[in-house]
Amino acid sequence: MNEEKKLINKIQKLKKKMYKLIDEKSILVDTEVVKISQEIDSLLNKYQQLK
């Protein structure tokens, strides 16, 4: 699997995890939600650099 596909898969998994946390906690500024969101941002930046 190439690097782009790995990043996309990881981003998708983290998004699902983040959405689940939001549903459970109903708080967008929860520490865990923010941490995952920041990780997704970082991965998206890496993905953009590969393009």
C-alpha positions in Angstrom: 0.0 0.0 0.0 1.4 3.4 -0.9 1.9 6.3 1.4 -1.2 8.2 0.2 -3.5 5.3 0.8 -2.0 4.7 4.3 -2.7 8.3 5.2 -6.2 8.2 3.8 -7.0 5.1 5.8 -5.6 6.5 9.0 -7.5 9.8 8.5 -10.7 7.9 7.9 -10.3 5.8 11.0 -9.5 8.8 13.1 -12.5 10.6 11.8 -14.8 7.7 12.7 -13.2 7.7 16.2 -13.7 11.4 16.6 -17.3 11.3 15.4 -18.0 8.5 17.9 -16.5 10.5 20.7 -18.6 13.6 19.8 -21.7 11.5 19.8 -20.9 10.0 23.2 -19.8 13.2 24.9 -21.7 15.8 22.9 -18.8 18.3 23.5 -16.8 19.5 20.6 -14.1 21.0 22.8 -13.4 17.8 24.8 -9.7 17.2 25.2 -9.8 13.9 23.4 -11.8 15.2 20.5 -9.5 18.2 20.0 -6.4 15.9 20.2 -7.8 13.6 17.4 -8.8 16.6 15.3 -5.3 18.0 15.6 -3.9 14.6 14.5 -6.2 14.5 11.5 -5.1 18.1 10.6 -1.5 17.0 10.7 -2.2 13.9 8.6 -4.1 16.0 6.1 -1.1 18.4 5.8 1.2 15.4 5.1 -1.2 14.1 2.5 -1.3 17.5 0.8 2.5 17.6 0.7 2.5 14.3 -1.2 0.3 15.7 -3.9 
